[in-house]
Amino acid sequence: MQLDILTALFVFMLAAFLGMDIIRRVSRLLHTPLMSLTNAISSVAVIGALIVTGQSEDTLTTVLGAVAVFASTTNVVSGYMITDRMLRMFKRREDRQS
């Protein structure tokens, strides 16, 4: 099944708007814009990798798509883990113990 240009453009625009919304909601005092942008770009890469894997034209495409899904997902998850660690660093000492 081949994606037509309109569907591909719709997915790209949806991912772009979602990424921009995520970037805007992150406080710059707690999380650098660079880290937010990296997570947004990685989420677009996950969507693209899922599309490539789902088409499965041949075995090589499926394998490379699966590797791309794994790598992009790992990048997104580790980005959010780093964000969580940064947020814990900004908590007061009384809050950390409870």
Number of C-alpha atoms within 10 A of each C-alpha: 7 6 11 8 9 9 10 13 12 11 15 15 13 13 19 16 12 14 20 15 12 14 21 12 9 14 11 12 8 13 16 13 15 11 16 23 16 16 23 22 18 22 22 21 20 23 18 20 22 17 16 20 22 14 14 14 12 9 10 11 15 18 14 14 22 18 14 20 23 14 15 22 19 13 19 18 14 13 17 14 12 13 17 13 11 13 12 13 12 12 10 9 10 7 9 10 6 5
